[in-house]
Amino acid sequence: MGETIRPTAAIWREGDWFVSECVDLGVASQGHTEKAALRNLKQAVLLYLSGDETGKVRWPVELERKLVPLTLRA
């Protein structure tokens, strides 16, 4: 069995659907409930990682993150 990874997921509602995205990989999915959207995202991320025949997808043990504020002028 492989190592456990803990990427960041974002989830939001769009109409009747919940959209989920793995922000570390740019992989997204959806579902009619938050739980379904996250379950579908897990499957999508696993498929993405298992389908990497190039060996270019790398998962560091610790993902480095930096949160920075955005300044926007509307």
N, C-alpha and C positions, 0 to 999 in steps of 0.2 A: 504494500500500500504506500502511496506517495505521502509527501509532507503536507501538513495542513497550512493553507494560506488564508489570509484574511484581507482581501481587497475591500475597498470602499464601494458601497452601493448607494445610489440616490434613487428615491422613488417619489413620484408625483402623480396627480390625477389629471387626465385629459378626457373630458367628457365622461363616458361610461367606463373608461378603462383606467387602470393604474399602469404607469410606465416605470420600468426599473432600468437602471444603467449601472454597469460596473465602470466607474469613472477612471480606474487605473488602466483599463484595456479598451474602453470605448465600445463595449459590447452591451446591447440593450435587448429588452424583452417587454412583455406586457401581460396583463391578466385582468380578470374582472374584479379581483380583490387584491389587497396588498400582499397577502400570503401567496396567492397564485402568481402574482408578478415576480415576487422574490424567488419562488420555487422554479419558475420558468427561466429566470436569470441565471440561477445556479446551473441549470442544465445547459444553457447557452454558453456560459463561461467554460464549463467542462468540455463541451464540444469544440469550442474555439481552441482551447489548449491542446486537446488530443489530436486535433487536425493540423497542428503545426509541424509539417514535414520539413520545413526549412531550418528548424532549430533556432529561429530568431527571437521567439518569445522567451523572455527571461523573467523569472520571478525571484527577486532578491529575498533573502530571509526576512529582512526588515525593509518595508517600503518607505522610502524617504518622502515625507510630505512637508509642504510649506503652505500655510494658509496666509493669504495676503488680502487686505481690503481692496476693493475696487472703488475708484472715484469716478463717478459718471455725471455728466452734465446733461440734463434732459431738455 
